[in-house]
Amino acid sequence: MAEPLAVGTTAPELTLPSHLGEPVSLSSLRGAQGKNVVVFFYPLDWTPV
């Protein structure tokens, strides 16, 4: 299991599909003035987590 990132650590680069299925990379969102980016990972609803 990977160690969690410390508070204030820059997130690693990643690309995920948007709600429309289009790829969105974290680097494309960096530098947006006044914007926060939240990436929320959740288990599938049939997993026992």
N, C-alpha and C positions, 0 to 999 in steps of 0.2 A: 504494500500500500504506500502511495506517495505521501510525503509530508505536506501539510498545508502551507500555503504562502504566508509569510509574516505580514502583518499590517504595514502598508506603505510600499510593499514590493510591487514592481511593475508586472502585470500579468504577462504570461508568455503569449506569443502570437498563436492565433487560432482562427479558423474559418468554419462557420456553421451556417446552415440554411436559415433564412428568415421565415417568417410566418407565411410568406408567399412562395417559399421554396428556392428563392434566389440566394446564392452564396454571399455572405457578408463577413469580411475579415475584421478582426479587432483593430488592425493597423489603419484601416480606412476610417475608423471612428475616432482615432486619436487626434487631439488638437481642436476638437469642436468646442468653441467657446460656450461656456455656461451649460455644458451637457455632461451628464453622468451616464456611464454605461454599466448596466447590471446584466450579468450572465447568470442565469438560474438553471442549474442542472437538477433534474428530478427523476426518480426511478419510474419505470413504466407502472401503470396502475395495477398490474397483476403480479408485481414483484413483492416479496415479503419484507421490504425495508420500511 
